[in-house]
Amino acid sequence: MEFSKSRVYDEEAEILKVLGHPIRLKIAAGLCAEACPVKIIWECLGLPQSTVSQHLAVLKNKGVIVGKREGTEVHYSVNNPMVMKIIASLG
């Protein structure tokens, strides 16, 4: 077995840490399938809006998701190909 001395795994490790929380993993998996507004996310998860908003902020700050304003709502989607691969590998 040989280990890469030149490859840096920092980005991958950070993504795995972010997705290590079950709620964030559920959100990311759902957003891989379809972009949607925060109201739909918290209704589907059955969690308070404040809880979902906190997790969305972490996902957004770490570059896992992006928000796009559409009228009065912000629609979130996964924009990170590495996250999409990770979610797909879990299925």
N, C-alpha and C positions, 0 to 999 in steps of 0.2 A: 504494500500500500504506500502511496506517495501523497503527501500533502502539498498543496500549492503555497509557495512562499510569497508569491507576488499578488495573488488575488486578495482583495479586501472584502470582507464579509460584513462590514459595518451596516450598510444599507439593508441587507437581508435580515440581519439580527434585529434592527430597529423595527422593521415591518412585522417580524414575527412577535416581537414584544407587544406591539400595538394590537395585533390580532389575537393575542393570548387571552384577552378578556372575552368571555362568552357573548356578552351583549354586542361588543364591537364586531366580533366574528359574524354574528347573525346579521347585523346591519350591513356589513361589507358583502356578505353572501347575497342578501336580498338586493342590494344595489348593483351587484354584478349582473343580475337578471334583468333589472329594470330601474331606470331613474325615477325618483318620486320625491314629493315634498315631505317635510318633516312631520306634518300632521298624519299622513298615511303611515309613516314609519312608526310613530308612537302608538297609533291605533292598532296596527298589526302586531306589535310587540306587547301591547297591553301594559305599557309602562308610562309613568308620568312624563310630560313634555320636558320638564327640567332635566330628568335623567338622560333622556335620549339626546337632548341638546348638548349636554356635557360630553357624551360619547362621540357625537358628531364633531364637536370641536377638536377632540383629540385626533380623530381620523383625518380631519381636514388639515390640522397643523402638521401632521406627519406625512402629508402628501398622498394619502390613500384615496381620498375622495375630493371632489370639487363641487361647489354649489353654483348654480346658474339661475339668476333671477328671471322668473316668468310672471309678469304682472305683480301681484302682491305676494307670491310664493317663491321660495327658493327650492329648486329641484336639485337633489343630490345624485351623484353617480360616481362609480369607481373610475378613476382615470389612470391607475397604475397597472401596467401589464403584469408586473411581478405578482401583485395581489390577485389578479384574475387567474394566473397560473396556480397560485397556492389554493385558492377557493376551488378551482376545477379539480385539483388533485385530491381534495377531500371527498368529493362526491361519489 
